[in-house]
């Protein structure tokens, strides 16, 4: 692999217009990635779903070279109907369009950060890979006291031009004081096997609000990894919802640092897996100052030979008195071959805190199914109704009514 990744890196540096200084910065991260390789189950954070083995099994000859010089056609049929929205469109990892036409243009600032050293140093080989190969890095600044009028949907799509290819992309967001961004990640992949590596960095200034909804609904055999880093100031709020359902493999990681007093982080997720899928959510919430709050609820419905995992860690600094932290994960196993793994963690160094965690898994309640069938439903309808109620609890946590309705329609949930 090291020869392949080095060769592809050399191809990119020869065909791209980047300076020697930029090349050296990227090369340093490349060497870090080559030294460690893809994560594997020997590492604690990857003990449940070994991405190294999964890539070897599913993508025999992974290419790290992607030709960004060619434009890609935008497939407008994949756009979300019935919701006016701004757009950022990625096709094969390349930004083809940025559209904030619904907003006051002097309140949004978009800058190309590619030539700046904005490296993110984190002990994670996939972030090193991202730093080495990302083509363009844009920063989206929402200025002070501005609430976006419409949501921003980031479309992620691939087409038949690429196959067995590693795609790396990054965006940085800064929310000024007392600003608000509603952001939807919408994945519309084709069936070609690729490994997609996404990194977002969020900075939330005092009193700002981030609402981020990740929707991976449509069946595809791509492998995906997404890492969100969130830095929060005083009285800021981040809300993250994850629908993890479409890809063969998807791991979402969220690292949230509650740096300001009265800051809050809410993470809710749904795994809805059919057959032979492997998905994971891993969260780290760092309570670093007094009077911070976090809430996490993850639910899974797992079909044949599917596997989900949830690793949730709450860290409470010794200075972080009056912390309120909660996490809960539940799973319904629809088949004896399905598997759910949970690893809740509490690491607390303060004494005036309120923290709890819990996890449970099992099959559908046959007594409940029998009762519903006695009321006129058939077996399949009874199962669907119970699953609907199980997942609806998570979706109801979404605070944006317009987006909640959209997600209910996408999942097919009925109240």
C-alpha positions in Angstrom: 0.0 0.0 0.0 2.8 2.5 0.9 4.2 2.3 -2.7 0.7 2.9 -4.2 -0.1 5.8 -1.9 3.3 7.4 -2.5 3.0 7.0 -6.3 -0.5 8.5 -6.4 0.6 11.4 -4.2 3.5 12.2 -6.6 1.0 12.2 -9.5 -1.2 14.7 -7.7 1.6 17.0 -6.8 2.9 17.0 -10.4 -0.5 17.8 -11.9 -1.7 20.3 -9.2 -0.7 24.0 -8.9 0.6 23.9 -5.4 3.8 25.4 -3.9 6.8 23.5 -2.6 5.8 24.6 0.9 2.3 23.1 0.5 3.8 19.9 -0.9 6.1 19.6 2.1 3.2 20.1 4.6 1.1 17.5 2.8 4.1 15.1 2.5 4.5 15.3 6.3 1.0 14.1 6.8 1.4 11.5 4.1 4.4 10.0 5.9 2.4 9.9 9.1 -0.4 8.0 7.3 2.0 5.6 5.7 3.7 4.9 9.0 0.4 4.0 10.8 -1.7 2.8 7.8 -5.5 2.4 8.0 -6.9 1.9 11.5 -7.4 -1.7 12.6 -9.0 -3.6 15.5 -5.7 -3.4 17.5 -6.7 0.2 18.2 -9.3 0.6 20.9 -11.4 3.1 18.9 -11.6 0.6 16.0 -12.1 -2.7 17.9 -15.7 -3.2 16.6 -15.4 -2.3 12.9 -11.9 -2.8 11.4 -11.8 -0.4 8.5 -8.4 -1.8 7.4 -9.8 -5.3 6.9 -13.1 -4.0 5.4 -11.2 -2.0 2.7 -9.0 -5.0 1.9 -12.1 -7.2 1.6 -14.2 -4.8 -0.4 -11.8 -2.7 -2.5 -8.9 -4.8 -3.9 -6.9 -2.1 -5.6 -7.7 1.2 -3.9 -6.4 4.2 -5.8 -5.5 7.4 -4.0 -5.3 9.5 -7.3 -8.3 11.5 -8.3 -8.2 13.8 -11.3 -9.7 17.1 -10.1 -9.0 19.0 -13.4 -12.1 17.6 -15.1 -15.5 19.1 -14.4 -18.3 16.8 -13.3 -22.0 17.1 -14.4 -24.4 18.0 -11.6 -27.3 15.6 -11.4 -30.2 17.9 -10.3 -32.6 14.9 -10.0 -30.9 14.1 -6.6 -31.8 17.5 -5.2 -34.2 17.6 -2.2 -37.7 18.7 -3.3 -40.1 20.8 -1.2 -37.4 22.6 0.8 -35.9 25.9 -0.3 -32.2 25.7 0.5 -28.7 26.8 -0.2 -26.2 24.3 -1.8 -22.7 23.1 -1.8 -22.3 20.3 -4.3 -19.5 17.7 -4.2 -19.2 15.4 -7.1 -16.4 12.8 -6.8 -14.9 14.8 -4.0 -14.7 18.0 -6.0 -16.8 21.1 -5.3 -18.8 21.9 -8.4 -21.0 24.6 -7.0 -21.4 26.9 -4.0 -24.8 28.6 -3.9 -26.0 30.9 -1.1 -28.5 32.8 -3.2 -31.2 32.9 -0.4 -28.9 34.8 1.9 -27.6 38.3 2.4 -24.3 38.1 0.6 -22.6 40.5 3.0 -23.4 38.2 5.9 -21.7 35.1 4.5 -18.0 35.0 3.7 -16.6 32.1 1.6 -12.8 31.9 1.4 -10.4 29.4 -0.2 -8.1 28.2 2.6 -6.2 25.7 0.4 -2.9 27.6 0.4 -3.0 28.3 4.1 -1.6 25.9 6.7 -4.8 24.9 8.4 -3.6 21.4 9.3 -5.6 19.7 12.0 -3.3 17.7 14.3 -5.2 14.8 15.8 -4.0 11.3 16.5 -6.0 9.8 13.7 -4.4 8.3 10.5 -7.5 9.0 8.4 -7.3 12.7 9.2 -3.6 12.5 8.2 -4.7 10.9 5.0 -7.3 13.8 4.5 -4.7 16.4 5.2 -2.4 14.9 2.6 -4.8 14.5 -0.2 -7.6 17.0 0.1 -7.9 19.1 -3.0 -9.6 22.3 -2.0 -10.5 23.6 1.5 -13.1 26.3 1.8 -14.1 28.2 4.9 -17.7 29.3 5.4 -18.0 32.2 7.8 -21.5 33.2 9.1 -21.1 36.7 10.5 -22.1 38.0 13.8 -25.9 38.3 14.5 -26.9 36.5 11.3 -29.3 33.5 11.1 -29.3 31.9 7.7 -32.8 32.2 6.2 -32.7 28.8 4.6 -30.9 25.5 5.4 -27.6 24.7 3.7 -27.6 21.2 2.0 -24.2 19.7 1.1 -24.7 17.1 -1.6 -22.2 14.3 -1.7 -22.4 12.2 -4.9 -20.2 9.9 -7.0 -20.6 8.8 -10.6 -19.3 6.2 -12.9 -16.1 8.1 -13.6 -14.5 6.8 -10.4 -14.3 3.3 -8.9 -12.2 1.9 -6.1 -11.0 5.4 -5.4 -10.2 7.2 -2.1 -12.0 10.6 -2.0 -10.9 13.1 0.7 -12.8 16.3 1.3 -12.8 19.0 4.0 -14.8 22.1 4.9 -14.3 24.6 7.8 -17.2 26.5 9.3 -17.1 29.5 11.7 -20.2 30.7 13.3 -19.9 34.3 14.6 -21.4 35.5 17.8 -25.2 35.0 18.0 -25.4 33.4 14.5 -27.1 30.2 13.4 -26.5 27.6 10.7 -28.8 24.7 9.7 -26.7 22.2 7.7 -27.8 19.0 6.0 -25.3 16.5 4.7 -27.1 14.5 2.0 -25.5 11.5 0.4 -26.6 10.3 -3.0 -24.0 7.8 -4.1 -24.0 5.3 -7.0 -23.0 1.7 -6.4 -19.3 1.9 -7.3 -17.0 0.9 -4.4 -15.1 4.0 -3.2 -13.7 5.0 0.2 -14.9 8.5 1.1 -13.1 10.4 3.9 -14.8 13.6 5.1 -13.6 16.1 7.7 -15.5 19.1 9.0 -14.1 21.6 11.5 -16.7 23.9 13.3 -16.0 26.9 15.5 -19.0 28.2 17.4 -18.5 31.6 18.9 -20.6 32.8 21.9 -24.4 32.3 21.6 -24.2 30.7 18.2 -26.3 27.7 17.1 -25.3 24.8 14.8 -27.9 22.3 13.6 -26.2 19.5 11.6 -28.2 16.6 10.0 -26.4 13.8 8.3 -28.6 11.7 5.9 -27.2 8.5 4.5 -30.4 6.8 3.3 -29.9 5.4 -0.2 -28.4 2.0 -0.7 -24.9 2.0 -2.1 -21.7 -0.1 -1.6 -19.3 2.8 -0.9 -17.3 2.9 2.4 -17.4 6.2 4.3 -15.7 7.9 7.2 -16.8 11.2 8.6 -15.1 13.2 11.4 -16.6 16.4 12.9 -14.6 18.5 15.3 -16.7 21.1 17.1 -15.3 23.9 19.3 -18.0 25.7 21.3 -18.0 29.1 23.1 -20.2 30.4 25.9 -23.9 29.6 25.6 -23.5 28.0 22.2 -25.5 25.0 21.1 -24.7 22.2 18.7 -27.3 19.7 17.6 -26.3 16.7 15.5 -28.6 14.1 14.0 -27.3 11.1 12.1 -29.4 8.8 9.8 -27.0 5.9 9.1 -28.7 3.5 6.7 -27.5 3.5 3.0 -23.8 2.7 2.7 -22.1 -0.7 3.1 -19.9 0.8 5.7 -20.1 4.2 7.5 -18.4 5.4 10.6 -19.3 8.9 12.0 -17.0 10.4 14.6 -17.8 13.6 16.6 -15.3 15.3 18.8 -17.0 18.1 20.7 -15.1 20.5 23.1 -17.4 22.5 25.3 -15.0 25.4 26.0 -17.5 28.0 27.1 -19.9 28.1 30.1 -23.5 27.1 29.4 -22.6 25.5 26.1 -24.6 22.4 25.1 -24.1 19.5 22.7 -26.9 17.2 21.6 -26.2 14.1 19.4 -29.0 11.8 18.3 -28.6 9.0 15.8 -30.5 6.2 14.0 -29.0 3.1 12.5 -31.4 1.4 10.1 -29.5 -1.4 8.4 -30.8 -4.1 6.0 -28.3 -6.8 5.2 -24.5 -7.1 5.4 -24.0 -3.5 6.4 -21.6 -2.2 9.1 -22.1 1.2 10.7 -20.7 3.0 13.7 -21.1 6.2 15.6 -18.3 7.3 18.0 -18.6 10.4 20.1 -16.3 12.2 22.5 -17.9 15.1 24.5 -15.3 17.0 26.5 -16.8 19.1 29.3 -14.0 21.6 30.0 -15.6 24.4 32.0 -18.5 24.8 34.5 -22.2 24.6 33.6 -22.1 22.6 30.4 -24.6 20.0 29.1 -24.6 17.1 26.7 -27.3 14.6 25.7 -26.9 11.6 23.4 -29.5 9.0 22.2 -28.7 6.4 19.6 -31.0 3.6 18.3 -30.4 0.7 16.0 -32.6 -1.6 13.9 -30.5 -4.3 12.4 -31.2 -6.8 9.7 -29.4 -10.0 8.6 -25.7 -10.1 9.0 -25.6 -6.3 9.8 -23.6 -4.8 12.6 -23.7 -1.5 14.4 -21.6 0.0 17.1 -21.8 3.0 19.4 -18.9 4.3 21.4 -19.8 7.3 23.5 -17.3 9.0 25.8 -18.1 11.8 28.2 -15.1 13.5 29.7 -15.5 15.9 32.6 -12.5 18.2 33.5 -11.8 18.9 37.1 -12.9 22.5 36.4 -16.2 21.4 34.9 -18.4 21.5 38.0 -22.2 21.4 37.5 -21.8 19.3 34.3 -24.9 17.5 33.0 -24.1 14.6 30.7 -26.4 11.8 29.5 -26.1 9.0 26.9 -28.3 6.1 26.0 -28.1 3.5 23.2 -30.7 0.8 22.3 -30.9 -1.8 19.6 -33.5 -4.1 18.0 -32.0 -7.2 16.4 -34.2 -8.5 13.6 -32.2 -11.6 13.0 -29.9 -13.9 15.1 -27.0 -13.0 12.7 -27.2 -9.2 13.5 -24.9 -7.7 16.0 -24.9 -4.6 18.2 -21.9 -3.4 20.2 -21.9 -0.5 22.7 -19.1 1.0 24.7 -20.3 3.8 26.9 -17.5 5.7 28.9 -17.6 8.2 31.7 -14.3 9.9 32.7 -15.1 12.3 35.5 -12.7 14.5 37.5 -15.2 16.8 39.1 -17.5 16.0 42.0 -20.5 18.3 41.4 -21.8 16.6 38.3 -24.9 14.7 37.0 -23.8 12.1 34.4 -25.3 8.8 33.4 -25.2 6.2 30.6 -27.0 3.1 29.6 -27.4 0.5 26.8 -29.8 -2.2 25.9 -30.5 -4.6 23.0 -33.0 -7.3 22.1 -35.5 -8.6 19.6 -39.0 -7.3 18.9 -41.5 -8.2 21.6 -43.5 -11.1 20.2 -46.3 -10.3 22.7 -46.6 -6.8 21.3 -46.7 -8.2 17.8 -49.4 -10.7 18.8 -51.5 -7.8 20.3 -51.3 -5.7 17.2 -52.2 -8.7 15.0 -55.2 -9.2 17.3 -56.2 -5.6 16.4 -56.3 -6.4 12.6 -52.7 -5.9 11.4 -50.8 -8.6 9.7 -47.3 -9.8 11.0 -45.3 -7.5 8.7 -47.4 -4.4 9.5 -47.1 -5.1 13.2 -43.3 -5.3 13.0 -43.2 -2.1 11.0 -45.4 -0.2 13.5 -43.2 -1.3 16.4 -40.0 -0.3 14.6 -41.6 3.0 13.6 -42.4 3.9 17.2 -38.9 2.8 18.3 -37.2 5.1 15.9 -39.7 8.0 16.1 -38.4 8.7 19.7 -35.1 9.8 18.2 -36.4 11.8 15.3 -38.7 13.7 17.6 -35.6 15.2 19.3 -34.9 17.2 16.1 -35.7 20.8 17.1 -36.1 22.2 13.6 -39.7 21.4 12.5 -39.1 21.9 8.8 -36.2 19.5 8.7 -37.8 17.1 11.1 -40.7 16.7 8.6 -38.2 16.2 5.8 -36.4 13.5 7.7 -39.6 11.7 8.7 -40.6 11.6 5.0 -37.2 10.3 4.0 -37.2 7.5 6.6 -40.9 6.8 6.0 -41.9 7.4 9.6 -45.4 8.3 10.5 -46.5 9.9 13.7 
